[in-house]
Amino acid sequence: MRKVAFYTLGCKLNYSETSTISRQFEQKGYQKVEFSEQPDIFIINTCSVTENADKKCRKIVREAKAISPKSYVAIIGCYAQLKPREISEIAGVDAVLGAAEKFRLLDLLDGFVPADKPVVLASPIERASTFTTSYSLHDRTRTFLKVQDGCDYSCTFCTIPLARGSSRSDSLANIVANARAIAQTEVKEIVLTGVNTGDFGLQQGVRKERFIELIQALDKVEGIERFRISSIEPNLLTNEIIDFVSESQRFVPHFHVPLQSGSDKILKLMRRRYLRQLYADRVHSIREQMPHACIGVDVIVGFPGETNEDFLETYEFLNGLDISYLHVFTYSERANTAAAHLPGAVAMKARHERSAMLHSLSDKKRRAFYERHLGSVRTVLFENDVDNGWMHGFTENYIRVCAKYDPVLINETKKVELADITASGTVAVREVTEVLTH
């Protein structure tokens, strides 16, 4: 029995796909092992979002060869689609597969026997036109369920359409069937993932279903306690969706809504499909319906043409919004994107200074959000995450909590009182005895 190990860089979507590919290997008789267990084959799923994609890929390949010198190394994922020839020149790489090929690597690589030269199988991205069902099962607490792939938006900073192709979706019926199958496992929470999740419904270029119809159908699936929407564009987050989540017993009050900039000038340069007032309206709608909801924000600093005044406009906009945390990205030039050719490049020092300011703002926002809920009773799903006698979990509105380790609590949903914020930034809980799952 040949041993195979997997390593995933990047987003939840990548994790769902790696998990699906690993199950394909196991069904063919391969033994899935940890990275350090001298596998015969390494499958490395890459990301293209970070400017350090090349550096990370090289480092992981070096580690793989140090662990198992005679191993076969295959690279898949977004970076593999964007720069297959470049990756094939990394010492130790045996194969590179693009977006249209990665789910067929068991058939395409013919027994994983090293050749004289690395095998490069990366078709033009237009051939990545089918949807492959994917979901993770490596964590018994939650799973990432892919409902959509690709993107038809043309944001000037983004390589994802080049790496994943056009927007396409699974069918509502198939997603519900997968959710029911997942419900037969120990999983208690499903996170809906995609490149542009709210654009769900496109099949062969035709919109056949809507995201609101999907979440309405999933809300009726028995056996799953929580559904969480991983991310949704503000122009696709309708009041209908907000209203539904506010009344749902299964969809949790947690929204991650990309903003990218609080300056209308920069939003236009980015070719985003909204301006800041629409974003403010969405936050207001969520808060009106769900005062306790967690609202996360993606923001990019240092985009070409962003002056100090533009950045301060973003800072003040975010400071005035009733949001819960930020994911801050420092802009990096990406080949084959429109933004790479825009004038007004921002000095790296300024980019890092702006990033630091927004990270500090995020810490302030998160702490204020946590403090607002101290003394309240919330529902926590405890994870198998133990550190120095403490275990962790998340409330339905995404507050990370800690409690003294108790093996009985793992993968249980329990009502707790939020007591105080610890030095590590989590919230210590005071237990309320009712256990909600059995």
Secondary structure, 3 states (H helix, E strand, C coil): CCEEEEEECCCHHHHHHHHHHHHHHHHCCCEECCCCCCCCEEEEEECCCCCCHHHHHHHHHHHHHHHCCCCEEEEEEHHHHHCHHHHHCCCCCCEEECCCCHHHHHHHCCCCCCCCCCEEECCCHHHCCCCCCCECCCCCCEEEEECEECCCCCCCCCCHHHHHCCCEECCHHHHHHHHHHHHCCCCCEEEEECCCHHHCCEECCEECCCHHHHHHHHCCCCCCCEEEECCCCCCCCCHHHHHHHHHCCCECCEEEEEEECCCHHHHHHHCCCCCHHHHHHHHHHHHHHCCCCEEEEEEEECCCCCCHHHHHHHHHHHHHCCCCEEEEEECCCCCCCHHHHCCCCCCHHHHHHHHHHHHHHHHHHHHHHHHHHCCCEEEEEEEEEEECCEEEEEECCCCEEEEECCHHHCCCEEEEEEEEECCCCCEEEEEEEEECCC
